[in-house]
Structure formats: structure tokens, C-alpha cells
Amino acid sequence: MAGRSGVGGPRYPAWLALPGAAWYALFFLGPLGIMAVFSVSRREGYTDVVYDFSLENFRYLWDPLYGDVFLRTFGLATFGTAATLLVGFPFAYYLARYARRKTLLLLLVIVPFWTSFLIRTYSWLIILSPDFVLFRFLRDIGVTGEDFSLIYTREAIYIGVVYNYLPLMVLPLYAALERMDWTLVDAAQDLGDRPLTAFRRVTLPLVLPGLIVGCLLVFIPLTGEYLIPVILGGDLTVFAGNLIAQQFLTARDWPFGAAIAMVVIGAMTVMILAFTRLAAREEQYGG
Amino acid sequence: MPDQRSIWERTYNRKGFVAISALTALTAACGSDDDGDSAAGGTTTETTKELGGTLHYYNWADYVNPKTYPAFTTATGVKIKKDFFVSNEDLQAKLQGGARGYDLAAPTGYMVKILAEADLLEPIDWAKIPNATKNIDPKFKGLPFDPNDEWSVAKDWGTTGFVYRTDLVKEKPVSWRDFYDLATGPYSKKVTVLDGAPEVIGSTLVMLGHSYNSEDESELEQAKQEMLKLKPHLLAITSTEYKQMAIAGRAVLSLGWNGDGAAVAAKKPAEYIVAEEGGEFWVDSYVIPTGSKNPDAAHAWIDYVYDPAHNAVETEFTYYGSPVKRDLLKPVIDPEVFNNTDVFPEPSTIEKLEANAISPKGTKLRDRIWTEFKAA
């Protein structure tokens, strides 16, 4: 993508990138470096960090217990990405191609962002409560049993994840679909493609960049998600984010917390590189 | 520690949890902090204002009787600036991060030790607090986290036990064993525990006849096995919301602190229990953070609240135990509070309890167990 748009564009002096670069060096690479140093240090006493080189933290992490936590985190992120894509794509498609009141619908997607993430998530506690109208009704008409409750369950976490991350998927998909030239699809169908084939051969390749962006926007923050499991899941499960927060805030073992964070960052980098490479190849074949 | 209340929880207290949307509740909570900074107001009478200046007090929310602030200002001329933390770790992170200018804070004992070791505290000058020297119950001196009373003066104390709804639980649990049996039996999925490794692991160790602070790996292993059996029966792991869950009846059995237990019992038929086997006894203490600009004002505050009459006002508000000698408190305090065993447990009850004194090694061992417990 980058290569394509760069060719033939106007050339700007390189120093224009300086403020951005300095910002990143200071506030992104700096903390990352500190974390890397922490991760090979060790904790002494209650809080002190002793800076000597040791891989002890990583050895301690090499434990099925933590392996399970990482796998579960990966599972949650994958689920969240797939689910928001499944729900978000048809919606974005409808929005871009058929919807009459686009601005209004788009506004409805964005409006939740005006409210704090925490408040939105806490309000789900009320919706998922067994005392909520919907669940009382389902109970009264006998659809659900007397003891049915979603609150503080895995399902509640999944619901919270899809709800909170959906806009991050819908917006880039919509942006890509909005730019589509639908006459291309018409042309493909005129030339004999069935709708599904036209979708696969024309629409999908054209919106692929938006789809990739959407997937990354959902997947990456989900690997660090820890508030939804605490609030909606009753804190009954551990994801990588919870593990890191626990090390920094309650176990007070910053070096170990930094080591976990480094592992998450490393794993994510590998996965994202693999994903974008795969997607880029798709795009080439498609185009 | 008694009061790990987030703003969420305080909101629920006032408005009721399910009744209204979180949005409305939170907006309301942000707008109306009834602890507002009116401390300096209302002081019309001229008094002996020897000290002056400002006392920057960093504390748990709702942990000081609002009447005490203006009374203190009147007595000393010191104005008060308030700031609140939601957990001991919150306070620690702030001080370690370099925040300076606080004159007084009230963390829990174990945190006093951690802060002292990290050089984040100023020493206490007992010569400046004659009331405390005179009126403190000797039990609250030389506590394990500050054996020489260099860094802290006790503020309030309490216990970790469990609260149950007497109308929804037929049995009369009195021990940790009862708690576990009921939790894994008839009241499965209506049980909560605190979000704290020391409290949950410690209470389980005590049930098994071990020390709350044990570092013996096989003892900890036994505790872990019990906890793993308990896990599938839990409704939630929370330190901030169990009070509301208990009041709503969604939780009927909750491992928690005595103040919260008393709060539930004030609204619904419920009883707070210090387990027969024992459990945790905690003390929150006044400390003076490093970089205090007005340590004299901090000493003045401690001295002021150690006057038995002033202390009674505090205890009647917080419902947590006072470290002032019982016989000095008795004539000046509301007898109902004085005789409430949730506030002042029997001496025979206290004898069985232990204070949190977990070492760094013990913390590491507990952390792994805690992760395993939560991941199960």
C-alpha cells in the first residue's frame, strides 16, 4: 500500500518528520527501552529493581500456567476480531451501499466514543443483570431457566468485547467501501460473474486495505485488554493484560511485569508481520 | 484497606445499583462530592491559631468524619487540602512516581513497611503528639510493620472475615470451614471473595491451621488446592462491589472486611463474622510522606484526633475500631458504637488474628497461586 501511494507524489523535505520522530523516540522508544531493561533485571525486597542481566523472569514465565494465559489472550483477540468482522462487515456494506441516512447511522456508530469506555462497560452490568427487563421477560415466558444469568461469565466478556470494539472495525471498513466504485461490480456481473463471485473477485480485493486496518485496530488492543474481564467477567479469568497489571500494581514485581509485556509485544509483532504479509499477498493476487 | 472503594462503589451506595443507569449515576457522582473542600469555611470564631498553613491530607475516601475538618481548622488555623486514593498500591505508585507535597496519609500496615523501606516516609516525632503518647492503647505500639514506632501512628483497625445474609442463608456459619462448605455446596455461584491474594490465601491457610503469613510451600500448596475447589463456585472476585452484591442479594456469602460487613448489616439482614479459626487483623496508620512541607501540621492532626472526644467523633462515623484506650473512649462515645462487636471485636476474638507480614518471597509465591486461582 505504502509503496503505491508514494510513487509520483510531491516530495517534502525530510525535516518535516522531525517533530513526529522526536516524539516517538522520546515517548515510544524511550519507555520501550526502559521496559526492556526492566525485563532482564530482578526485584529485590518489596519494590527495588536491581539492574543486573538475568533471564530469570523469562525462565519463570516458561510455565504451562502462563502459557495458558497467553493462549487464552490470543483466543480472545482472535474471537474479537472475527466476531466484529462478522457483525461489522455487513453493517458497513449496508451503510456504504444502501443506507439512506448515512450521516445519521455513522453518527450512531461514533456517538459511544463520546462516553468513557468505563462507563459504557459498566452500563452493560445493568443490561446483563438477571433483573433486566429482557431477562425477566425471557424467564417469565419460560425461555430461560430460573437460574439463568449472564453476568460475570465468559459470555459477558465476549459480549463486552464485541460491543466495545465494533466501531474500530466498522469505521475503516466503511471508509474503504465508501470509496468503492460500484460500477466495477456491475461490470463484473454484466460479464457473467454471479454476485458472490463478483464480491470475491472485485469487492473484497478493493476493500482489503480497510479490512486489514480494521482487524489490526481490533486485534492489537485486545491482546492487552484487561478491564472488560474485570468488570463484566467478575475478574474470574486472567488474560495477559490482567497478569501485567497484577505484577505492577499488586505483586509489585515490575521486572516480571515488564518481562510479560515484552513477551506479549514480541508475539504480537510476529503475528502482525505474518498477517500483513499474508494479506499483502492476497491483495496482489486479487488486484 | 477497609475502604478500597472506587467512585463506582460510592455511587452505588447512594443511588442503588440496578435502579438507574451507570451513566446518570456517574455523572451525578462526579458532580457532587459531599466531601467537598469546605474545610476552611464556617470558622467565624477567633481561636488560638498557632500553626497556620495547609495540611495536604492523602487518604481513603469517606475515612474522616466531615465534621472533623472544620473543627481542626478552628483549633489550629491549619487549612486542609484533601486528596483520595483507592488502594494502598495506588498511594505507593504515586509516591514512588515522585509525587511530593503530601503531609499526611493513612495506608495499611504492610504498606507502611514498604514505604519506609523505599525511603518514602518522614519519621514521626512522638514529642509533638502528646495526646497520642498518652492515649494510645499499648497494643497499637510496636506493631510488626513498624516495631520501633518510627514511621507510623495507628489510625483505625479492623478484621478480615466474611459477611452473610442471615435471611438467605439458613445455616449459621462461624468458621472458614463453614464458609468453604457452604460456598462449594448450597450457595454455589452466590459467593464472592476479595480481589486480594493475601486475604484469600491467608484466610484459607488459617482454615487449614496454618499461619496467615505462611511461607511454607507445602502449606501454601494445600491452601491452593482448597482455593481451586472453591473457584468454580464463585460469583465474582471483587473488593469494591461485593457490598452492593450482598445488599442486592445476588451474593449471600462474601469474604470481606468488617466495615463493609457492618454496612451490609445496616441495610439488610446480614451478619459479619470473624472466623473461629482466626484471620487477618489490620491496622491503618498515619504516616508523613517524604517531601512534606508542613510536618508540624501532620503531627498536629494526629495529636488532635488522639483526643478521646475527637476520636469518638471519628469512630462514630467510620465504624472502624479506634486505637485509643478503651476506658478513655467509653465516657465520650455513643454506647451503641462502643458495644458494637463489628466495630470493637471481643479481645478473645482479636487474640486469634494475625497482621499481614508477608515477605517479598511470600509475595512471589502467593502471586503464582493467585494467578493459578484466577486462571482456573
Interface residues (C-beta under 8 A of the other chain):
Chain A: R43 E44 G45 Y46 T47 D48 L65 Y66 D68 V69 R72 T115 I119 Y122 S123 L125 I126 S129 P130 D131 D147 Y152 G234 D235 L236 T237 V238 N242 L243 Q246 Q247 F248 L249 T250 A251 R252 D253
Chain B: W8 V18 S21 A22 L23 L26 S87 E89 Q92 A93 Q96 K113 I114 E117 A118 K189 D195 G196 A197 K231 L234 L235 A236 I237 T238 R250 P360 T363 K364 D367 R368 W370 T371 E372 K374 A375
